[in-house]
Amino acid sequence: MARAWVARSKDDPKKWTTFWYDPDDDLRQKSFEMKKRADEHRKRKEQELDAGACLDDKLGKQPVTAVWEQWTNQRKLENSTKKQYRSIQNTTLEPFFKARSIVSLKVADIEQWLLWMEQNRKLSARTRRQRFSFFSGMMDWAVVNEIIERNPCKKIRHAGSRAKELREHKSTARRLTTREVLAMLNGAPPRYRAMLWLMAGCGLRIGEAMAVSRDQIDFQAEVLRVDFQITEDGKSESGKNSALQRRHIKARDEEEPGRIVPLPPNVAFELRRHIKNHGMWGPERLLFPNATRTGYVYASYFYRQIWLPALTKGEVPYCKPHSMRHYYGSRLLYAGVPENDVADWMGHSSTDVLREHYHYIFEGAEQRGRTAIATMLTAGANDPTGRGEVA
């Protein structure tokens, strides 16, 4: 008895139907507009049966969100990452796909989802590219686990254009001037002012600045060791504020030594003054505990009680805290510090991020470019390449 065959559809003579017996000897069928498509499906089913890999239709009928949860739960993820994946599911998967089965998704559905994220959710190119990448990874996992036959994301081109993302980032980048940074430092609450100095003067991320302890500072050698951060990544899986913990910056590699950052004299002065005026907290000798000195600082508290007041008192237009880090990286590059050194001090794995995100953040970069070209395109200008060479 043939395991798979093609015949005209009884309900619609213009269509063709592929019939096959699954491993449980249950008769299955699927109809197509063209006989060629039906025959291709027959061949594929025969190959799957020969390989013992015929897909379970029940698995494919699962909702997209159910497969997303399975994919998330089977991976070894930190709580902060699980929290991010739950947010993606709640904000961009459930509202769009609703109860759609994963096997029903076509290329057009994924394209509509990408357009919906851009037009309805107003997500940036970077965020859309990231979520598409996660979603495609989940679909690859579903293929490997024989839930679906193929990943429709593979046929979508330019789903998250890197070039478009960089153009968008460049057009919206907030360029902090030195005057603005100093105004914000002066406007920050005294108890946490040195934390902002670390962000602007040493390039620390928020979590890294929150986690700085006295043991990480070497005033004599004028360096700062960055190897810890405060994360909302404790044992709690629920709520807006998950359990806080101070953990190594490389959670999966406790042997990672972190990075060593130059400690400028003005930042060192602020740290000494902070230690003198506010002391240290706990066995870790932490510099920046919460206001009641009973635990760590939440990012939400930092934003409302430290960052926004610094902007307001400094009379600086709104910008994200990460702008301080951009200021640090761009000023080092502007001063001629080698890219490799800047990448090391900022904790980047390569110089690619610097080239893409920092070169154009310099204040006045465009004007310097105009001046350089105008100077060169002048009669009698010194041309180091013009030594009688013939092209």
TIKOLZA-249153 format. One record per residue (C-alpha): z, x, y; residue in one letter. Coordinates in steps of 0.2 Angstrom, whole numbers. Layout:
<rs>
c3  c1  c2  aa
Z  X  Y  A $
...
</rs>
This chain:
<rs>
c3  c1  c2  aa
0  0  0  M $
-5  7  17  A $
10  11  28  R $
0  8  44  A $
-16  -1  48  W $
-26  -10  63  V $
-32  -28  63  A $
-38  -40  76  R $
-23  -50  84  S $
-22  -67  78  K $
-15  -74  95  D $
-29  -66  105  D $
-45  -61  96  P $
-49  -49  111  K $
-34  -38  107  K $
-30  -26  92  W $
-14  -25  83  T $
-6  -10  74  T $
5  -14  59  F $
16  -3  50  W $
31  -3  39  Y $
47  7  45  D $
58  17  34  P $
68  1  29  D $
51  -7  24  D $
52  -20  38  D $
35  -24  45  L $
32  -19  63  R $
18  -22  75  Q $
12  -18  93  K $
-4  -25  101  S $
-17  -16  113  F $
-31  -21  123  E $
-43  -8  115  M $
-45  -4  97  K $
-45  15  101  K $
-28  13  108  R $
-22  4  93  A $
-29  16  81  D $
-21  31  90  E $
-4  22  88  H $
-8  20  70  R $
-11  38  68  K $
5  42  77  R $
15  31  67  K $
8  38  51  E $
13  55  57  Q $
30  50  61  E $
33  42  44  L $
26  57  36  D $
39  68  46  A $
53  55  42  G $
55  53  61  A $
50  34  64  C $
60  28  79  L $
73  15  77  D $
67  1  89  D $
85  -5  92  K $
89  12  100  L $
74  10  111  G $
79  -7  117  K $
95  0  124  Q $
97  -2  143  P $
93  14  154  V $
111  15  160  T $
118  14  142  A $
107  29  137  V $
112  38  153  W $
131  36  149  E $
127  43  131  Q $
118  58  139  W $
132  61  151  T $
147  59  138  N $
139  70  125  Q $
138  85  137  R $
152  97  141  K $
154  93  160  L $
168  95  172  E $
176  80  179  N $
168  83  196  S $
151  83  188  T $
155  67  178  K $
160  59  194  K $
143  64  202  Q $
134  56  187  Y $
143  40  188  R $
139  39  206  S $
121  41  203  I $
122  28  190  Q $
131  16  201  N $
120  19  217  T $
102  22  210  T $
100  17  192  L $
109  1  190  E $
103  -7  206  P $
85  -3  202  F $
83  -3  183  F $
96  -16  180  K $
95  -21  161  A $
78  -13  158  R $
77  -5  141  S $
73  13  141  I $
58  11  129  V $
50  -1  142  S $
49  12  155  L $
31  18  160  K $
25  31  173  V $
23  17  186  A $
41  12  184  D $
47  30  188  I $
35  31  203  E $
42  15  210  Q $
60  21  207  W $
56  37  217  L $
48  26  231  L $
63  14  231  W $
75  29  233  M $
65  35  248  E $
62  18  257  Q $
77  7  252  N $
91  20  249  R $
84  32  263  K $
89  47  252  L $
83  64  257  S $
69  74  248  A $
82  86  241  R $
93  71  234  T $
78  62  226  R $
72  78  218  R $
89  82  211  Q $
91  64  204  R $
73  64  197  F $
77  81  188  S $
93  73  180  F $
84  58  175  F $
70  68  167  S $
83  78  158  G $
91  62  151  M $
74  56  145  M $
70  73  137  D $
87  70  128  W $
82  53  122  A $
66  60  115  V $
75  73  105  V $
87  60  99  N $
72  49  93  E $
77  35  105  I $
60  35  114  I $
43  43  109  E $
39  52  125  R $
46  56  142  N $
36  47  156  P $
43  58  169  C $
32  72  163  K $
16  64  169  K $
23  62  187  I $
17  76  199  R $
26  80  215  H $
41  69  211  A $
52  80  221  G $
41  92  231  S $
50  107  235  R $
39  111  250  A $
42  93  257  K $
61  95  255  E $
61  112  264  L $
51  104  279  R $
63  90  280  E $
78  101  279  H $
70  112  293  K $
67  97  304  S $
85  91  302  T $
94  107  302  A $
109  108  314  R $
109  125  323  R $
126  129  329  L $
127  141  344  T $
141  154  346  T $
148  144  360  R $
149  128  350  E $
158  137  335  V $
171  145  347  L $
174  128  355  A $
177  120  338  M $
188  134  333  L $
199  132  348  N $
199  113  346  G $
204  113  328  A $
222  109  323  P $
233  125  324  P $
239  123  306  R $
221  124  300  Y $
212  133  313  R $
212  149  303  A $
203  139  289  M $
188  136  300  L $
188  155  305  W $
186  159  287  L $
171  147  286  M $
162  153  301  A $
168  172  300  G $
167  174  281  C $
155  161  275  G $
167  152  264  L $
164  134  258  R $
177  121  261  I $
185  122  244  G $
185  141  245  E $
194  141  262  A $
207  128  256  M $
211  139  241  A $
214  156  250  V $
230  164  246  S $
239  179  253  R $
235  189  237  D $
216  188  241  Q $
217  196  258  I $
217  215  260  D $
221  218  278  F $
220  237  275  Q $
203  238  267  A $
197  224  278  E $
190  213  264  V $
193  196  257  L $
192  192  238  R $
184  175  235  V $
188  169  218  D $
196  152  219  F $
193  135  226  Q $
201  118  227  I $
192  104  218  T $
194  86  214  E $
192  90  196  D $
209  87  188  G $
212  77  172  K $
210  60  181  S $
193  52  178  E $
195  38  190  S $
196  34  209  G $
190  41  225  K $
203  55  225  N $
203  63  207  S $
217  75  203  A $
216  91  214  L $
217  108  206  Q $
215  126  212  R $
203  134  199  R $
192  149  197  H $
176  147  207  I $
166  149  190  K $
175  136  180  A $
166  141  163  R $
169  159  165  D $
186  165  169  E $
181  183  168  E $
170  181  183  E $
178  192  197  P $
172  182  211  G $
165  191  227  R $
171  203  240  I $
168  198  258  V $
170  209  273  P $
185  203  284  L $
180  204  302  P $
194  210  314  P $
195  193  324  N $
196  183  307  V $
210  195  301  A $
219  193  318  F $
219  174  315  E $
225  175  297  L $
239  186  303  R $
244  174  316  R $
243  160  304  H $
254  168  291  I $
267  172  305  K $
267  155  312  N $
265  144  297  H $
270  155  282  G $
264  152  264  M $
267  139  251  W $
271  139  233  G $
270  153  219  P $
252  155  224  E $
256  159  242  R $
243  147  248  L $
239  148  266  L $
233  130  269  F $
243  117  259  P $
243  99  264  N $
252  93  280  A $
268  89  271  T $
268  106  261  R $
268  96  244  T $
251  100  237  G $
233  104  241  Y $
222  97  254  V $
210  83  250  Y $
192  85  256  A $
194  68  264  S $
209  73  274  Y $
200  89  280  F $
185  79  286  Y $
195  66  296  R $
210  76  302  Q $
203  93  304  I $
184  93  306  W $
181  78  316  L $
195  82  329  P $
188  100  330  A $
171  92  335  L $
178  80  347  T $
189  92  356  K $
176  105  356  G $
163  93  363  E $
151  98  350  V $
138  85  343  P $
141  80  325  Y $
137  92  311  C $
142  94  294  K $
156  107  289  P $
142  117  279  H $
135  121  296  S $
148  134  298  M $
142  143  283  R $
124  142  289  H $
130  150  306  Y $
138  164  296  Y $
122  167  285  G $
110  166  299  S $
120  177  311  R $
121  191  298  L $
102  190  295  L $
99  190  314  Y $
110  206  315  A $
99  215  302  G $
111  215  288  V $
101  217  272  P $
97  201  262  E $
105  207  246  N $
121  210  255  D $
121  193  263  V $
117  184  247  A $
131  193  238  D $
144  189  252  W $
139  171  252  M $
139  169  233  G $
121  166  230  H $
113  172  214  S $
97  178  223  S $
90  180  241  T $
78  165  238  D $
90  153  246  V $
92  164  261  L $
73  165  264  R $
71  146  262  E $
86  139  271  H $
93  152  284  Y $
79  162  292  H $
74  147  303  Y $
92  142  308  I $
93  157  320  F $
95  151  338  E $
80  155  348  G $
70  161  333  A $
54  152  339  E $
55  160  356  Q $
57  178  348  R $
42  174  338  G $
32  169  353  R $
37  184  363  T $
33  196  349  A $
15  190  347  I $
13  189  366  A $
18  207  368  T $
7  213  354  M $
-8  203  360  L $
-9  213  377  T $
-21  227  381  A $
-14  244  379  G $
0  238  368  A $
7  250  355  N $
-1  246  338  D $
6  255  323  P $
-8  250  312  T $
-22  255  324  G $
-24  273  320  R $
-42  274  319  G $
-43  264  302  E $
-58  254  298  V $
-56  238  289  A $
</rs>
